[in-house]
Amino acid sequence: MERLTCISCGTYIQVGKGAVRFPCPECDEIIGRCKRCRELGKRYVSKCGFEGP
């Protein structure tokens, strides 16, 4: 199973345990988000400057 860090809080996540992984809509950087940050709607910023909730 792939192991990433959450872009918002930096914790290690496992995709499929409430966490997600997806490409940035602007630069295709792979973004990982943990379940907690997704539920709280914490903001993130990718390398290209794209911001998301």
N, CA, C and O atoms as a DFTB+ gen file, in Angstrom:
212 C
 N C O
     1  1       0.834      -1.180       0.000
     2  2       0.000       0.000       0.000
     3  2       0.887       1.254       0.000
     4  3       1.899       1.314       0.699
     5  1       0.494       2.230      -0.780
     6  2       1.276       3.455      -0.904
     7  2       1.201       4.288       0.366
     8  3       0.149       4.377       0.999
     9  1       2.315       4.894       0.732
    10  2       2.364       5.719       1.938
    11  2       2.789       7.136       1.572
    12  3       3.855       7.348       0.994
    13  1       1.953       8.088       1.913
    14  2       2.193       9.499       1.615
    15  2       2.082      10.303       2.891
    16  3       1.703       9.780       3.939
    17  1       2.418      11.590       2.798
    18  2       2.160      12.491       3.914
    19  2       1.041      13.439       3.519
    20  3       0.888      13.791       2.349
    21  1       0.269      13.842       4.502
    22  2      -0.820      14.791       4.287
    23  2      -0.203      16.152       3.995
    24  3       0.685      16.601       4.720
    25  1      -0.663      16.803       2.949
    26  2      -0.116      18.100       2.559
    27  2      -0.487      19.195       3.569
    28  3       0.189      20.221       3.641
    29  1      -1.553      18.984       4.346
    30  2      -1.992      19.996       5.315
    31  2      -1.295      19.881       6.665
    32  3      -0.866      20.887       7.230
    33  1      -1.180      18.643       7.194
    34  2      -0.642      18.484       8.547
    35  2       0.674      17.723       8.606
    36  3       1.347      17.750       9.636
    37  1       1.058      17.045       7.528
    38  2       2.339      16.364       7.473
    39  2       2.374      14.962       8.048
    40  3       3.431      14.332       8.048
    41  1       1.242      14.447       8.544
    42  2       1.236      13.088       9.081
    43  2       1.252      12.074       7.941
    44  3       0.792      12.354       6.835
    45  1       1.793      10.889       8.235
    46  2       1.772       9.821       7.250
    47  2       0.359       9.300       7.114
    48  3      -0.356       9.151       8.105
    49  1      -0.044       9.021       5.877
    50  2      -1.390       8.517       5.613
    51  2      -1.312       7.258       4.766
    52  3      -0.320       7.012       4.081
    53  1      -2.366       6.470       4.824
    54  2      -2.521       5.316       3.954
    55  2      -3.792       5.543       3.154
    56  3      -4.882       5.635       3.718
    57  1      -3.648       5.632       1.840
    58  2      -4.788       5.835       0.970
    59  2      -5.754       4.677       1.169
    60  3      -5.342       3.517       1.196
    61  1      -7.019       4.985       1.306
    62  2      -8.034       3.968       1.511
    63  2      -8.532       3.912       2.939
    64  3      -9.538       3.252       3.198
    65  1      -7.883       4.564       3.866
    66  2      -8.303       4.597       5.275
    67  2      -8.924       5.961       5.584
    68  3      -8.658       6.544       6.635
    69  1      -9.755       6.469       4.662
    70  2     -10.352       7.783       4.820
    71  2      -9.504       8.875       4.207
    72  3      -9.929      10.027       4.122
    73  1      -8.307       8.514       3.781
    74  2      -7.402       9.474       3.152
    75  2      -7.516       9.350       1.632
    76  3      -7.973       8.333       1.110
    77  1      -7.095      10.397       0.941
    78  2      -7.149      10.387      -0.521
    79  2      -5.828      10.864      -1.107
    80  3      -5.010      11.491      -0.434
    81  1      -5.653      10.550      -2.369
    82  2      -4.508      11.020      -3.140
    83  2      -5.060      11.423      -4.490
    84  3      -5.856      10.694      -5.082
    85  1      -4.638      12.598      -4.988
    86  2      -5.134      13.091      -6.260
    87  2      -4.128      14.073      -6.851
    88  3      -3.324      14.647      -6.117
    89  1      -4.162      14.275      -8.172
    90  2      -3.243      15.232      -8.788
    91  2      -3.762      16.659      -8.636
    92  3      -4.969      16.901      -8.665
    93  1      -2.841      17.590      -8.475
    94  2      -3.193      19.006      -8.445
    95  2      -3.808      19.362      -9.794
    96  3      -3.279      18.957     -10.830
    97  1      -4.915      20.112      -9.808
    98  2      -5.537      20.481     -11.081
    99  2      -4.672      21.400     -11.951
   100  3      -4.895      21.505     -13.157
   101  1      -3.692      22.062     -11.343
   102  2      -2.847      22.998     -12.086
   103  2      -1.530      22.377     -12.557
   104  3      -1.138      22.564     -13.709
   105  1      -0.839      21.634     -11.671
   106  2       0.519      21.178     -12.013
   107  2       0.708      19.662     -11.959
   108  3       1.806      19.177     -12.234
   109  1      -0.322      18.912     -11.616
   110  2      -0.278      17.445     -11.542
   111  2       0.581      16.894     -10.415
   112  3       0.862      15.696     -10.402
   113  1       1.015      17.738      -9.450
   114  2       1.695      17.234      -8.253
   115  2       0.721      16.305      -7.527
   116  3      -0.467      16.616      -7.443
   117  1       1.190      15.187      -7.009
   118  2       0.331      14.278      -6.263
   119  2       0.119      14.845      -4.864
   120  3       1.075      15.110      -4.136
   121  1      -1.151      15.028      -4.499
   122  2      -1.526      15.600      -3.208
   123  2      -2.150      14.504      -2.359
   124  3      -3.042      13.787      -2.815
   125  1      -1.682      14.376      -1.133
   126  2      -2.248      13.436      -0.175
   127  2      -2.956      14.210       0.928
   128  3      -2.442      15.212       1.423
   129  1      -4.136      13.739       1.307
   130  2      -4.909      14.401       2.362
   131  2      -5.411      13.351       3.347
   132  3      -5.982      12.340       2.937
   133  1      -5.201      13.583       4.651
   134  2      -5.674      12.645       5.659
   135  2      -7.172      12.868       5.917
   136  3      -7.735      13.902       5.556
   137  1      -7.782      11.890       6.536
   138  2      -9.213      11.947       6.821
   139  2      -9.553      13.159       7.686
   140  3     -10.529      13.858       7.415
   141  1      -8.771      13.407       8.703
   142  2      -9.056      14.514       9.623
   143  2      -9.026      15.878       8.915
   144  3      -9.947      16.680       9.074
   145  1      -7.978      16.136       8.144
   146  2      -7.873      17.421       7.443
   147  2      -8.978      17.583       6.402
   148  3      -9.466      18.692       6.183
   149  1      -9.372      16.489       5.761
   150  2     -10.487      16.544       4.811
   151  2     -11.772      16.909       5.526
   152  3     -12.518      17.773       5.066
   153  1     -12.038      16.250       6.660
   154  2     -13.267      16.509       7.413
   155  2     -13.310      17.932       7.970
   156  3     -14.373      18.551       8.019
   157  1     -12.153      18.450       8.390
   158  2     -12.091      19.802       8.941
   159  2     -12.009      20.874       7.845
   160  3     -12.160      22.061       8.130
   161  1     -11.776      20.467       6.614
   162  2     -11.681      21.418       5.506
   163  2     -10.444      22.295       5.572
   164  3     -10.464      23.449       5.142
   165  1      -9.354      21.732       6.120
   166  2      -8.104      22.503       6.211
   167  2      -7.580      22.828       4.815
   168  3      -7.671      22.014       3.896
   169  1      -7.039      24.016       4.677
   170  2      -6.512      24.469       3.389
   171  2      -5.167      23.803       3.091
   172  3      -4.445      23.382       3.995
   173  1      -4.863      23.725       1.821
   174  2      -3.570      23.227       1.380
   175  2      -3.097      24.063       0.203
   176  3      -3.901      24.690      -0.487
   177  1      -1.813      24.070      -0.018
   178  2      -1.214      24.795      -1.144
   179  2      -0.237      23.847      -1.827
   180  3       0.669      23.316      -1.184
   181  1      -0.419      23.633      -3.136
   182  2       0.505      22.775      -3.865
   183  2       1.756      23.573      -4.253
   184  3       1.838      24.777      -4.008
   185  1       2.705      22.898      -4.846
   186  2       3.971      23.537      -5.224
   187  2       3.789      24.700      -6.182
   188  3       4.570      25.651      -6.160
   189  1       2.759      24.632      -7.026
   190  2       2.532      25.694      -8.023
   191  2       1.758      26.876      -7.448
   192  3       1.599      27.894      -8.121
   193  1       1.267      26.752      -6.194
   194  2       0.534      27.825      -5.574
   195  2      -0.965      27.625      -5.557
   196  3      -1.687      28.444      -4.987
   197  1      -1.457      26.548      -6.172
   198  2      -2.890      26.254      -6.161
   199  2      -3.333      25.997      -4.735
   200  3      -2.684      25.236      -4.017
   201  1      -4.431      26.618      -4.309
   202  2      -4.965      26.445      -2.953
   203  2      -6.288      25.720      -3.005
   204  3      -7.106      25.945      -3.897
   205  1      -6.484      24.857      -2.045
   206  2      -7.743      24.128      -1.973
   207  2      -8.193      23.986      -0.526
   208  3      -7.413      24.165       0.409
   209  1      -9.459      23.662      -0.366
   210  2     -10.002      23.473       0.993
   211  2      -9.684      22.094       1.544
   212  3     -10.066      21.776       2.670
